[in-house]
Amino acid sequence: MVSVILDNLAAGASYHEILNSYPSLSSQDIHAAIAYAAELARERVVSLRIRSA
C-alpha cells in the first residue's frame, strides 16, 4: 500500500483525495508511508578497509 500512497502523492493527489479513495487509510498511514520512503531513500556511507596483498 506504500507504493499506492506514494504514487498518488506523486501524481498530485491531496491527503483528502487519497483518504476518500481508500477509506481504510488514515492520515497517519500517509505519514508513515512518506517516512518509510524517506528511510529507503536515505544515503548511507559505509567505510571499507582495503587490505594490501
C-alpha positions in Angstrom: 0.0 0.0 0.0 3.0 2.3 0.5 3.6 2.4 -3.3 -0.1 3.3 -3.9 0.1 6.2 -1.4 3.3 7.5 -2.9 2.1 7.1 -6.5 -1.0 9.1 -5.6 1.1 11.8 -3.9 3.5 11.9 -6.8 0.5 12.4 -9.2 -0.6 15.4 -7.2 -3.4 13.9 -5.1 -4.1 15.5 -1.8 -4.3 13.7 1.5 -8.1 14.3 1.4 -8.3 12.7 -2.1 -6.3 9.7 -1.0 -8.3 9.2 2.1 -11.5 9.4 0.1 -10.3 6.9 -2.4 -9.0 4.5 0.3 -11.3 4.8 3.3 -9.4 2.2 5.3 -6.4 4.6 5.4 -5.8 7.3 7.9 -3.7 10.4 7.6 -1.2 8.6 9.9 -0.9 5.9 7.3 0.1 8.5 4.7 2.7 10.0 7.1 4.1 6.5 7.8 4.4 5.8 4.0 6.3 9.0 3.5 8.6 8.3 6.4 9.2 4.7 5.1 10.1 6.1 1.7 12.4 8.6 3.2 14.2 5.9 5.1 14.7 3.8 2.0 16.0 6.8 0.0 18.4 7.9 2.7 22.0 7.6 1.6 24.3 5.5 3.8 28.1 5.8 3.9 29.9 2.6 4.6 33.7 2.7 5.3 35.6 -0.1 3.7 39.1 -1.2 4.7 41.3 -2.1 1.8 43.8 -4.7 2.7 47.1 -4.7 0.8 48.0 -8.0 -0.8 
